[in-house]
Amino acid sequence: MSRAGTVRAGPLALIAAGALALAGCGSGTSLLQSSSGQATRHGAVTHAGNPVSPGVPADAVRVIEGWANALRAGHVRAAARYFHIPSIFFGGSGPPVELHSLADAETANAGLPCGARFLAAKLEGHYVNVLFRLTDRPGPGGTSGCGSGAGETARTNFLIRGGLIVEWLRAPDEPGDNGTRTTPTTPTAPTPSPPPGATTGGGGTPLV
């Protein structure tokens, strides 16, 4: 997404952008670069070659999971520290917002009422497109709950550089998300009624 038309973060702009029901969790641990192509989280190992994240660098997956885990646990400040300063935040409506301070990043994260669990990631150009499962979360902005969004999925495009989120852009759902059909359906044309006086076979099909 072009950076043209972005606006400087302010309370009203961030509240509007934060209407998006997507969040995550994590801890305040520093972002450590991995030279082995692996990332650990709660004892698990995430591989760049994992089928759920084909071709996505392990370091990028780790950053995104770390952000999501931090916010899902209600640690808004820790989640905000995953954002580069400055960075771009787009909640799905209105213009993208520029985050020029840690306080801006905290406000943007606090505006996400849901937590999120990482499900899968894929590369789309320079971006990592991530599918999340939405959850309720504690902490600033999450105490009212995720509402009907809990259990649904949502997507976000991330641009990761230097172990930090440079762009966080709400992405549209794709076929198959939230139980939708994976392929478009072909409308079925209604069966025409036989003309008056037409003779039909046993199945009701006009004989010509």
PyMOL CGO cylinders between C-alpha atoms (Angstrom):
from pymol import cmd
from pymol.cgo import CYLINDER

trace = [
    CYLINDER, 0.00, 0.00, 0.00, 1.26, 3.47, -0.84, 0.3, 1, 1, 1, 1, 1, 1,
    CYLINDER, 1.26, 3.47, -0.84, 2.21, 5.71, 2.03, 0.3, 1, 1, 1, 1, 1, 1,
    CYLINDER, 2.21, 5.71, 2.03, 0.64, 8.67, 0.24, 0.3, 1, 1, 1, 1, 1, 1,
    CYLINDER, 0.64, 8.67, 0.24, -2.25, 10.20, 2.11, 0.3, 1, 1, 1, 1, 1, 1,
    CYLINDER, -2.25, 10.20, 2.11, -1.16, 9.04, 5.57, 0.3, 1, 1, 1, 1, 1, 1,
    CYLINDER, -1.16, 9.04, 5.57, -2.04, 11.27, 8.50, 0.3, 1, 1, 1, 1, 1, 1,
    CYLINDER, -2.04, 11.27, 8.50, -0.14, 11.96, 11.67, 0.3, 1, 1, 1, 1, 1, 1,
    CYLINDER, -0.14, 11.96, 11.67, -1.49, 9.95, 14.58, 0.3, 1, 1, 1, 1, 1, 1,
    CYLINDER, -1.49, 9.95, 14.58, -3.84, 11.75, 16.90, 0.3, 1, 1, 1, 1, 1, 1,
    CYLINDER, -3.84, 11.75, 16.90, -6.37, 10.52, 19.47, 0.3, 1, 1, 1, 1, 1, 1,
    CYLINDER, -6.37, 10.52, 19.47, -9.37, 10.71, 17.13, 0.3, 1, 1, 1, 1, 1, 1,
    CYLINDER, -9.37, 10.71, 17.13, -7.54, 9.24, 14.15, 0.3, 1, 1, 1, 1, 1, 1,
    CYLINDER, -7.54, 9.24, 14.15, -6.26, 6.33, 16.18, 0.3, 1, 1, 1, 1, 1, 1,
    CYLINDER, -6.26, 6.33, 16.18, -9.61, 5.59, 17.80, 0.3, 1, 1, 1, 1, 1, 1,
    CYLINDER, -9.61, 5.59, 17.80, -11.19, 5.43, 14.34, 0.3, 1, 1, 1, 1, 1, 1,
    CYLINDER, -11.19, 5.43, 14.34, -8.42, 3.22, 13.02, 0.3, 1, 1, 1, 1, 1, 1,
    CYLINDER, -8.42, 3.22, 13.02, -8.61, 1.06, 16.13, 0.3, 1, 1, 1, 1, 1, 1,
    CYLINDER, -8.61, 1.06, 16.13, -12.19, -0.01, 15.46, 0.3, 1, 1, 1, 1, 1, 1,
    CYLINDER, -12.19, -0.01, 15.46, -10.72, -3.10, 13.83, 0.3, 1, 1, 1, 1, 1, 1,
    CYLINDER, -10.72, -3.10, 13.83, -11.34, -6.26, 15.86, 0.3, 1, 1, 1, 1, 1, 1,
    CYLINDER, -11.34, -6.26, 15.86, -7.85, -7.72, 15.80, 0.3, 1, 1, 1, 1, 1, 1,
    CYLINDER, -7.85, -7.72, 15.80, -5.24, -8.01, 18.52, 0.3, 1, 1, 1, 1, 1, 1,
    CYLINDER, -5.24, -8.01, 18.52, -2.51, -10.22, 19.93, 0.3, 1, 1, 1, 1, 1, 1,
    CYLINDER, -2.51, -10.22, 19.93, -0.27, -11.00, 22.94, 0.3, 1, 1, 1, 1, 1, 1,
    CYLINDER, -0.27, -11.00, 22.94, 3.31, -11.41, 24.02, 0.3, 1, 1, 1, 1, 1, 1,
    CYLINDER, 3.31, -11.41, 24.02, 5.90, -10.43, 26.53, 0.3, 1, 1, 1, 1, 1, 1,
    CYLINDER, 5.90, -10.43, 26.53, 8.27, -7.55, 26.91, 0.3, 1, 1, 1, 1, 1, 1,
    CYLINDER, 8.27, -7.55, 26.91, 11.26, -9.60, 25.79, 0.3, 1, 1, 1, 1, 1, 1,
    CYLINDER, 11.26, -9.60, 25.79, 13.59, -8.06, 23.23, 0.3, 1, 1, 1, 1, 1, 1,
    CYLINDER, 13.59, -8.06, 23.23, 13.48, -9.03, 19.58, 0.3, 1, 1, 1, 1, 1, 1,
    CYLINDER, 13.48, -9.03, 19.58, 16.43, -11.34, 19.05, 0.3, 1, 1, 1, 1, 1, 1,
    CYLINDER, 16.43, -11.34, 19.05, 17.59, -12.02, 15.52, 0.3, 1, 1, 1, 1, 1, 1,
    CYLINDER, 17.59, -12.02, 15.52, 17.79, -15.72, 14.68, 0.3, 1, 1, 1, 1, 1, 1,
    CYLINDER, 17.79, -15.72, 14.68, 20.67, -17.00, 12.57, 0.3, 1, 1, 1, 1, 1, 1,
    CYLINDER, 20.67, -17.00, 12.57, 19.39, -20.57, 12.60, 0.3, 1, 1, 1, 1, 1, 1,
    CYLINDER, 19.39, -20.57, 12.60, 16.13, -19.85, 10.79, 0.3, 1, 1, 1, 1, 1, 1,
    CYLINDER, 16.13, -19.85, 10.79, 14.10, -20.93, 13.83, 0.3, 1, 1, 1, 1, 1, 1,
    CYLINDER, 14.10, -20.93, 13.83, 12.17, -19.11, 16.51, 0.3, 1, 1, 1, 1, 1, 1,
    CYLINDER, 12.17, -19.11, 16.51, 11.08, -20.43, 19.86, 0.3, 1, 1, 1, 1, 1, 1,
    CYLINDER, 11.08, -20.43, 19.86, 7.82, -19.57, 21.61, 0.3, 1, 1, 1, 1, 1, 1,
    CYLINDER, 7.82, -19.57, 21.61, 6.66, -21.25, 24.80, 0.3, 1, 1, 1, 1, 1, 1,
    CYLINDER, 6.66, -21.25, 24.80, 8.98, -24.15, 24.06, 0.3, 1, 1, 1, 1, 1, 1,
    CYLINDER, 8.98, -24.15, 24.06, 7.77, -24.61, 20.49, 0.3, 1, 1, 1, 1, 1, 1,
    CYLINDER, 7.77, -24.61, 20.49, 9.89, -24.14, 17.39, 0.3, 1, 1, 1, 1, 1, 1,
    CYLINDER, 9.89, -24.14, 17.39, 8.59, -22.28, 14.36, 0.3, 1, 1, 1, 1, 1, 1,
    CYLINDER, 8.59, -22.28, 14.36, 10.30, -23.15, 11.07, 0.3, 1, 1, 1, 1, 1, 1,
    CYLINDER, 10.30, -23.15, 11.07, 10.23, -20.96, 7.98, 0.3, 1, 1, 1, 1, 1, 1,
    CYLINDER, 10.23, -20.96, 7.98, 9.45, -24.11, 6.02, 0.3, 1, 1, 1, 1, 1, 1,
    CYLINDER, 9.45, -24.11, 6.02, 6.37, -24.88, 8.12, 0.3, 1, 1, 1, 1, 1, 1,
    CYLINDER, 6.37, -24.88, 8.12, 3.38, -25.68, 5.87, 0.3, 1, 1, 1, 1, 1, 1,
    CYLINDER, 3.38, -25.68, 5.87, 1.34, -22.93, 7.54, 0.3, 1, 1, 1, 1, 1, 1,
    CYLINDER, 1.34, -22.93, 7.54, 3.93, -20.31, 6.56, 0.3, 1, 1, 1, 1, 1, 1,
    CYLINDER, 3.93, -20.31, 6.56, 5.45, -21.39, 3.23, 0.3, 1, 1, 1, 1, 1, 1,
    CYLINDER, 5.45, -21.39, 3.23, 8.47, -19.30, 2.31, 0.3, 1, 1, 1, 1, 1, 1,
    CYLINDER, 8.47, -19.30, 2.31, 7.98, -16.79, 5.11, 0.3, 1, 1, 1, 1, 1, 1,
    CYLINDER, 7.98, -16.79, 5.11, 11.24, -15.97, 6.96, 0.3, 1, 1, 1, 1, 1, 1,
    CYLINDER, 11.24, -15.97, 6.96, 11.25, -17.40, 10.47, 0.3, 1, 1, 1, 1, 1, 1,
    CYLINDER, 11.25, -17.40, 10.47, 12.34, -14.04, 11.92, 0.3, 1, 1, 1, 1, 1, 1,
    CYLINDER, 12.34, -14.04, 11.92, 9.26, -12.35, 10.47, 0.3, 1, 1, 1, 1, 1, 1,
    CYLINDER, 9.26, -12.35, 10.47, 6.98, -15.07, 11.85, 0.3, 1, 1, 1, 1, 1, 1,
    CYLINDER, 6.98, -15.07, 11.85, 8.55, -14.67, 15.26, 0.3, 1, 1, 1, 1, 1, 1,
    CYLINDER, 8.55, -14.67, 15.26, 8.03, -10.90, 15.30, 0.3, 1, 1, 1, 1, 1, 1,
    CYLINDER, 8.03, -10.90, 15.30, 4.39, -11.23, 14.25, 0.3, 1, 1, 1, 1, 1, 1,
    CYLINDER, 4.39, -11.23, 14.25, 3.66, -14.01, 16.75, 0.3, 1, 1, 1, 1, 1, 1,
    CYLINDER, 3.66, -14.01, 16.75, 5.43, -12.04, 19.47, 0.3, 1, 1, 1, 1, 1, 1,
    CYLINDER, 5.43, -12.04, 19.47, 3.25, -8.99, 18.78, 0.3, 1, 1, 1, 1, 1, 1,
    CYLINDER, 3.25, -8.99, 18.78, 0.08, -11.08, 18.66, 0.3, 1, 1, 1, 1, 1, 1,
    CYLINDER, 0.08, -11.08, 18.66, 0.95, -12.95, 21.85, 0.3, 1, 1, 1, 1, 1, 1,
    CYLINDER, 0.95, -12.95, 21.85, 1.72, -9.71, 23.70, 0.3, 1, 1, 1, 1, 1, 1,
    CYLINDER, 1.72, -9.71, 23.70, -1.55, -8.03, 22.80, 0.3, 1, 1, 1, 1, 1, 1,
    CYLINDER, -1.55, -8.03, 22.80, -3.64, -11.15, 23.41, 0.3, 1, 1, 1, 1, 1, 1,
    CYLINDER, -3.64, -11.15, 23.41, -2.27, -11.22, 26.96, 0.3, 1, 1, 1, 1, 1, 1,
    CYLINDER, -2.27, -11.22, 26.96, -3.22, -7.56, 27.40, 0.3, 1, 1, 1, 1, 1, 1,
    CYLINDER, -3.22, -7.56, 27.40, 0.36, -6.27, 27.39, 0.3, 1, 1, 1, 1, 1, 1,
    CYLINDER, 0.36, -6.27, 27.39, -0.31, -3.22, 25.23, 0.3, 1, 1, 1, 1, 1, 1,
    CYLINDER, -0.31, -3.22, 25.23, 3.02, -1.51, 25.87, 0.3, 1, 1, 1, 1, 1, 1,
    CYLINDER, 3.02, -1.51, 25.87, 4.93, -4.70, 25.02, 0.3, 1, 1, 1, 1, 1, 1,
    CYLINDER, 4.93, -4.70, 25.02, 2.88, -5.06, 21.82, 0.3, 1, 1, 1, 1, 1, 1,
    CYLINDER, 2.88, -5.06, 21.82, 3.62, -1.46, 20.91, 0.3, 1, 1, 1, 1, 1, 1,
    CYLINDER, 3.62, -1.46, 20.91, 7.35, -2.08, 21.24, 0.3, 1, 1, 1, 1, 1, 1,
    CYLINDER, 7.35, -2.08, 21.24, 7.16, -4.43, 18.24, 0.3, 1, 1, 1, 1, 1, 1,
    CYLINDER, 7.16, -4.43, 18.24, 6.43, -1.37, 16.05, 0.3, 1, 1, 1, 1, 1, 1,
    CYLINDER, 6.43, -1.37, 16.05, 9.18, 0.64, 14.39, 0.3, 1, 1, 1, 1, 1, 1,
    CYLINDER, 9.18, 0.64, 14.39, 9.03, 4.38, 15.06, 0.3, 1, 1, 1, 1, 1, 1,
    CYLINDER, 9.03, 4.38, 15.06, 7.82, 5.77, 12.75, 0.3, 1, 1, 1, 1, 1, 1,
    CYLINDER, 7.82, 5.77, 12.75, 5.51, 3.15, 11.24, 0.3, 1, 1, 1, 1, 1, 1,
    CYLINDER, 5.51, 3.15, 11.24, 2.23, 2.95, 9.34, 0.3, 1, 1, 1, 1, 1, 1,
    CYLINDER, 2.23, 2.95, 9.34, -1.00, 1.62, 10.83, 0.3, 1, 1, 1, 1, 1, 1,
    CYLINDER, -1.00, 1.62, 10.83, -4.17, 1.02, 8.78, 0.3, 1, 1, 1, 1, 1, 1,
    CYLINDER, -4.17, 1.02, 8.78, -7.24, -0.35, 10.56, 0.3, 1, 1, 1, 1, 1, 1,
    CYLINDER, -7.24, -0.35, 10.56, -9.35, -0.94, 7.48, 0.3, 1, 1, 1, 1, 1, 1,
    CYLINDER, -9.35, -0.94, 7.48, -11.14, 2.39, 7.13, 0.3, 1, 1, 1, 1, 1, 1,
    CYLINDER, -11.14, 2.39, 7.13, -10.05, 5.97, 6.68, 0.3, 1, 1, 1, 1, 1, 1,
    CYLINDER, -10.05, 5.97, 6.68, -6.49, 6.91, 5.73, 0.3, 1, 1, 1, 1, 1, 1,
    CYLINDER, -6.49, 6.91, 5.73, -3.45, 5.05, 7.09, 0.3, 1, 1, 1, 1, 1, 1,
    CYLINDER, -3.45, 5.05, 7.09, -2.08, 6.55, 10.29, 0.3, 1, 1, 1, 1, 1, 1,
    CYLINDER, -2.08, 6.55, 10.29, 1.56, 7.38, 10.94, 0.3, 1, 1, 1, 1, 1, 1,
    CYLINDER, 1.56, 7.38, 10.94, 2.82, 6.32, 14.36, 0.3, 1, 1, 1, 1, 1, 1,
    CYLINDER, 2.82, 6.32, 14.36, 5.52, 8.78, 15.43, 0.3, 1, 1, 1, 1, 1, 1,
    CYLINDER, 5.52, 8.78, 15.43, 6.07, 7.66, 19.01, 0.3, 1, 1, 1, 1, 1, 1,
    CYLINDER, 6.07, 7.66, 19.01, 5.72, 4.71, 21.34, 0.3, 1, 1, 1, 1, 1, 1,
    CYLINDER, 5.72, 4.71, 21.34, 2.66, 6.45, 22.78, 0.3, 1, 1, 1, 1, 1, 1,
    CYLINDER, 2.66, 6.45, 22.78, 1.08, 6.50, 19.30, 0.3, 1, 1, 1, 1, 1, 1,
    CYLINDER, 1.08, 6.50, 19.30, 1.80, 2.77, 18.93, 0.3, 1, 1, 1, 1, 1, 1,
    CYLINDER, 1.80, 2.77, 18.93, 0.28, 2.06, 22.35, 0.3, 1, 1, 1, 1, 1, 1,
    CYLINDER, 0.28, 2.06, 22.35, -2.87, 3.98, 21.43, 0.3, 1, 1, 1, 1, 1, 1,
    CYLINDER, -2.87, 3.98, 21.43, -3.18, 2.08, 18.15, 0.3, 1, 1, 1, 1, 1, 1,
    CYLINDER, -3.18, 2.08, 18.15, -2.81, -1.29, 19.89, 0.3, 1, 1, 1, 1, 1, 1,
    CYLINDER, -2.81, -1.29, 19.89, -5.19, -0.34, 22.70, 0.3, 1, 1, 1, 1, 1, 1,
    CYLINDER, -5.19, -0.34, 22.70, -7.76, 0.44, 19.99, 0.3, 1, 1, 1, 1, 1, 1,
    CYLINDER, -7.76, 0.44, 19.99, -7.83, -3.23, 18.95, 0.3, 1, 1, 1, 1, 1, 1,
    CYLINDER, -7.83, -3.23, 18.95, -10.55, -4.81, 21.12, 0.3, 1, 1, 1, 1, 1, 1,
    CYLINDER, -10.55, -4.81, 21.12, -9.72, -8.43, 20.21, 0.3, 1, 1, 1, 1, 1, 1,
    CYLINDER, -9.72, -8.43, 20.21, -6.74, -10.63, 20.79, 0.3, 1, 1, 1, 1, 1, 1,
    CYLINDER, -6.74, -10.63, 20.79, -5.46, -12.87, 18.01, 0.3, 1, 1, 1, 1, 1, 1,
    CYLINDER, -5.46, -12.87, 18.01, -3.84, -16.27, 17.61, 0.3, 1, 1, 1, 1, 1, 1,
    CYLINDER, -3.84, -16.27, 17.61, -1.47, -16.78, 14.70, 0.3, 1, 1, 1, 1, 1, 1,
    CYLINDER, -1.47, -16.78, 14.70, -2.82, -19.40, 12.27, 0.3, 1, 1, 1, 1, 1, 1,
    CYLINDER, -2.82, -19.40, 12.27, -0.87, -19.08, 9.02, 0.3, 1, 1, 1, 1, 1, 1,
    CYLINDER, -0.87, -19.08, 9.02, 1.22, -16.72, 6.95, 0.3, 1, 1, 1, 1, 1, 1,
    CYLINDER, 1.22, -16.72, 6.95, 2.19, -16.30, 3.32, 0.3, 1, 1, 1, 1, 1, 1,
    CYLINDER, 2.19, -16.30, 3.32, 4.23, -13.88, 1.28, 0.3, 1, 1, 1, 1, 1, 1,
    CYLINDER, 4.23, -13.88, 1.28, 2.48, -11.31, -0.88, 0.3, 1, 1, 1, 1, 1, 1,
    CYLINDER, 2.48, -11.31, -0.88, 5.17, -9.20, -2.50, 0.3, 1, 1, 1, 1, 1, 1,
    CYLINDER, 5.17, -9.20, -2.50, 7.07, -7.40, 0.25, 0.3, 1, 1, 1, 1, 1, 1,
    CYLINDER, 7.07, -7.40, 0.25, 4.30, -8.12, 2.75, 0.3, 1, 1, 1, 1, 1, 1,
    CYLINDER, 4.30, -8.12, 2.75, 3.58, -11.07, 5.02, 0.3, 1, 1, 1, 1, 1, 1,
    CYLINDER, 3.58, -11.07, 5.02, -0.15, -11.78, 4.92, 0.3, 1, 1, 1, 1, 1, 1,
    CYLINDER, -0.15, -11.78, 4.92, -1.20, -13.37, 8.22, 0.3, 1, 1, 1, 1, 1, 1,
    CYLINDER, -1.20, -13.37, 8.22, -4.41, -15.17, 9.12, 0.3, 1, 1, 1, 1, 1, 1,
    CYLINDER, -4.41, -15.17, 9.12, -5.40, -14.82, 12.79, 0.3, 1, 1, 1, 1, 1, 1,
    CYLINDER, -5.40, -14.82, 12.79, -8.12, -16.34, 14.98, 0.3, 1, 1, 1, 1, 1, 1,
    CYLINDER, -8.12, -16.34, 14.98, -9.71, -13.56, 17.04, 0.3, 1, 1, 1, 1, 1, 1,
    CYLINDER, -9.71, -13.56, 17.04, -10.09, -13.89, 20.81, 0.3, 1, 1, 1, 1, 1, 1,
    CYLINDER, -10.09, -13.89, 20.81, -11.13, -11.85, 23.81, 0.3, 1, 1, 1, 1, 1, 1,
    CYLINDER, -11.13, -11.85, 23.81, -8.25, -10.17, 25.61, 0.3, 1, 1, 1, 1, 1, 1,
    CYLINDER, -8.25, -10.17, 25.61, -7.59, -8.29, 28.86, 0.3, 1, 1, 1, 1, 1, 1,
    CYLINDER, -7.59, -8.29, 28.86, -5.77, -5.01, 29.20, 0.3, 1, 1, 1, 1, 1, 1,
    CYLINDER, -5.77, -5.01, 29.20, -6.40, -1.47, 27.94, 0.3, 1, 1, 1, 1, 1, 1,
    CYLINDER, -6.40, -1.47, 27.94, -9.03, -1.44, 25.21, 0.3, 1, 1, 1, 1, 1, 1,
    CYLINDER, -9.03, -1.44, 25.21, -9.89, -5.11, 25.61, 0.3, 1, 1, 1, 1, 1, 1,
    CYLINDER, -9.89, -5.11, 25.61, -11.93, -5.23, 28.79, 0.3, 1, 1, 1, 1, 1, 1,
    CYLINDER, -11.93, -5.23, 28.79, -15.23, -4.84, 26.94, 0.3, 1, 1, 1, 1, 1, 1,
    CYLINDER, -15.23, -4.84, 26.94, -14.52, -8.04, 25.02, 0.3, 1, 1, 1, 1, 1, 1,
    CYLINDER, -14.52, -8.04, 25.02, -14.24, -8.95, 21.36, 0.3, 1, 1, 1, 1, 1, 1,
    CYLINDER, -14.24, -8.95, 21.36, -17.98, -9.40, 20.95, 0.3, 1, 1, 1, 1, 1, 1,
    CYLINDER, -17.98, -9.40, 20.95, -19.20, -11.32, 17.92, 0.3, 1, 1, 1, 1, 1, 1,
    CYLINDER, -19.20, -11.32, 17.92, -15.69, -11.23, 16.46, 0.3, 1, 1, 1, 1, 1, 1,
    CYLINDER, -15.69, -11.23, 16.46, -14.39, -13.83, 18.94, 0.3, 1, 1, 1, 1, 1, 1,
    CYLINDER, -14.39, -13.83, 18.94, -13.72, -17.09, 17.10, 0.3, 1, 1, 1, 1, 1, 1,
    CYLINDER, -13.72, -17.09, 17.10, -13.76, -15.43, 13.69, 0.3, 1, 1, 1, 1, 1, 1,
    CYLINDER, -13.76, -15.43, 13.69, -10.66, -14.95, 11.54, 0.3, 1, 1, 1, 1, 1, 1,
    CYLINDER, -10.66, -14.95, 11.54, -9.06, -11.76, 10.27, 0.3, 1, 1, 1, 1, 1, 1,
    CYLINDER, -9.06, -11.76, 10.27, -6.08, -10.94, 8.08, 0.3, 1, 1, 1, 1, 1, 1,
    CYLINDER, -6.08, -10.94, 8.08, -3.34, -8.36, 8.34, 0.3, 1, 1, 1, 1, 1, 1,
    CYLINDER, -3.34, -8.36, 8.34, -0.49, -7.47, 5.99, 0.3, 1, 1, 1, 1, 1, 1,
    CYLINDER, -0.49, -7.47, 5.99, 2.82, -6.85, 7.78, 0.3, 1, 1, 1, 1, 1, 1,
    CYLINDER, 2.82, -6.85, 7.78, 5.96, -5.23, 6.48, 0.3, 1, 1, 1, 1, 1, 1,
    CYLINDER, 5.96, -5.23, 6.48, 8.80, -6.33, 8.77, 0.3, 1, 1, 1, 1, 1, 1,
    CYLINDER, 8.80, -6.33, 8.77, 12.23, -4.70, 8.70, 0.3, 1, 1, 1, 1, 1, 1,
    CYLINDER, 12.23, -4.70, 8.70, 15.02, -4.98, 11.23, 0.3, 1, 1, 1, 1, 1, 1,
    CYLINDER, 15.02, -4.98, 11.23, 12.91, -7.14, 13.52, 0.3, 1, 1, 1, 1, 1, 1,
    CYLINDER, 12.91, -7.14, 13.52, 10.13, -4.55, 13.83, 0.3, 1, 1, 1, 1, 1, 1,
    CYLINDER, 10.13, -4.55, 13.83, 6.74, -3.85, 12.25, 0.3, 1, 1, 1, 1, 1, 1,
    CYLINDER, 6.74, -3.85, 12.25, 7.10, -1.04, 9.71, 0.3, 1, 1, 1, 1, 1, 1,
    CYLINDER, 7.10, -1.04, 9.71, 3.58, -1.35, 8.29, 0.3, 1, 1, 1, 1, 1, 1,
    CYLINDER, 3.58, -1.35, 8.29, 0.47, -2.96, 9.86, 0.3, 1, 1, 1, 1, 1, 1,
    CYLINDER, 0.47, -2.96, 9.86, -2.34, -2.99, 7.29, 0.3, 1, 1, 1, 1, 1, 1,
    CYLINDER, -2.34, -2.99, 7.29, -5.74, -4.60, 7.76, 0.3, 1, 1, 1, 1, 1, 1,
    CYLINDER, -5.74, -4.60, 7.76, -6.28, -6.99, 4.84, 0.3, 1, 1, 1, 1, 1, 1,
    CYLINDER, -6.28, -6.99, 4.84, -9.53, -8.31, 3.35, 0.3, 1, 1, 1, 1, 1, 1,
    CYLINDER, -9.53, -8.31, 3.35, -10.81, -11.80, 4.00, 0.3, 1, 1, 1, 1, 1, 1,
    CYLINDER, -10.81, -11.80, 4.00, -10.07, -14.44, 1.41, 0.3, 1, 1, 1, 1, 1, 1,
    CYLINDER, -10.07, -14.44, 1.41, -12.14, -17.38, 0.10, 0.3, 1, 1, 1, 1, 1, 1,
    CYLINDER, -12.14, -17.38, 0.10, -12.20, -20.07, 2.75, 0.3, 1, 1, 1, 1, 1, 1,
    CYLINDER, -12.20, -20.07, 2.75, -11.85, -17.66, 5.68, 0.3, 1, 1, 1, 1, 1, 1,
    CYLINDER, -11.85, -17.66, 5.68, -14.52, -18.00, 8.36, 0.3, 1, 1, 1, 1, 1, 1,
    CYLINDER, -14.52, -18.00, 8.36, -16.00, -21.05, 6.70, 0.3, 1, 1, 1, 1, 1, 1,
    CYLINDER, -16.00, -21.05, 6.70, -16.76, -19.36, 3.39, 0.3, 1, 1, 1, 1, 1, 1,
    CYLINDER, -16.76, -19.36, 3.39, -16.59, -21.32, 0.15, 0.3, 1, 1, 1, 1, 1, 1,
    CYLINDER, -16.59, -21.32, 0.15, -13.11, -21.80, -1.26, 0.3, 1, 1, 1, 1, 1, 1,
    CYLINDER, -13.11, -21.80, -1.26, -14.38, -21.41, -4.83, 0.3, 1, 1, 1, 1, 1, 1,
    CYLINDER, -14.38, -21.41, -4.83, -17.08, -19.13, -6.18, 0.3, 1, 1, 1, 1, 1, 1,
    CYLINDER, -17.08, -19.13, -6.18, -20.42, -20.76, -6.81, 0.3, 1, 1, 1, 1, 1, 1,
    CYLINDER, -20.42, -20.76, -6.81, -22.08, -20.72, -10.23, 0.3, 1, 1, 1, 1, 1, 1,
    CYLINDER, -22.08, -20.72, -10.23, -25.65, -19.44, -10.11, 0.3, 1, 1, 1, 1, 1, 1,
    CYLINDER, -25.65, -19.44, -10.11, -28.19, -22.04, -11.19, 0.3, 1, 1, 1, 1, 1, 1,
    CYLINDER, -28.19, -22.04, -11.19, -30.60, -20.78, -13.83, 0.3, 1, 1, 1, 1, 1, 1,
    CYLINDER, -30.60, -20.78, -13.83, -34.26, -21.49, -13.04, 0.3, 1, 1, 1, 1, 1, 1,
    CYLINDER, -34.26, -21.49, -13.04, -35.89, -24.25, -15.12, 0.3, 1, 1, 1, 1, 1, 1,
    CYLINDER, -35.89, -24.25, -15.12, -38.23, -22.59, -17.64, 0.3, 1, 1, 1, 1, 1, 1,
    CYLINDER, -38.23, -22.59, -17.64, -41.87, -23.61, -17.61, 0.3, 1, 1, 1, 1, 1, 1,
    CYLINDER, -41.87, -23.61, -17.61, -43.03, -25.47, -20.75, 0.3, 1, 1, 1, 1, 1, 1,
    CYLINDER, -43.03, -25.47, -20.75, -45.02, -23.35, -23.16, 0.3, 1, 1, 1, 1, 1, 1,
    CYLINDER, -45.02, -23.35, -23.16, -48.79, -23.82, -23.12, 0.3, 1, 1, 1, 1, 1, 1,
    CYLINDER, -48.79, -23.82, -23.12, -49.87, -26.94, -24.99, 0.3, 1, 1, 1, 1, 1, 1,
    CYLINDER, -49.87, -26.94, -24.99, -46.39, -28.53, -25.01, 0.3, 1, 1, 1, 1, 1, 1,
    CYLINDER, -46.39, -28.53, -25.01, -46.20, -32.29, -24.53, 0.3, 1, 1, 1, 1, 1, 1,
    CYLINDER, -46.20, -32.29, -24.53, -43.79, -33.38, -21.83, 0.3, 1, 1, 1, 1, 1, 1,
    CYLINDER, -43.79, -33.38, -21.83, -42.03, -36.63, -21.08, 0.3, 1, 1, 1, 1, 1, 1,
    CYLINDER, -42.03, -36.63, -21.08, -42.24, -38.44, -17.78, 0.3, 1, 1, 1, 1, 1, 1,
    CYLINDER, -42.24, -38.44, -17.78, -39.61, -36.17, -16.25, 0.3, 1, 1, 1, 1, 1, 1,
    CYLINDER, -39.61, -36.17, -16.25, -41.43, -32.98, -17.17, 0.3, 1, 1, 1, 1, 1, 1,
    CYLINDER, -41.43, -32.98, -17.17, -38.95, -31.98, -19.91, 0.3, 1, 1, 1, 1, 1, 1,
    CYLINDER, -38.95, -31.98, -19.91, -40.60, -30.46, -22.99, 0.3, 1, 1, 1, 1, 1, 1,
    CYLINDER, -40.60, -30.46, -22.99, -40.37, -32.71, -26.04, 0.3, 1, 1, 1, 1, 1, 1,
    CYLINDER, -40.37, -32.71, -26.04, -39.33, -30.87, -29.17, 0.3, 1, 1, 1, 1, 1, 1,
]
cmd.load_cgo(trace, "trace")
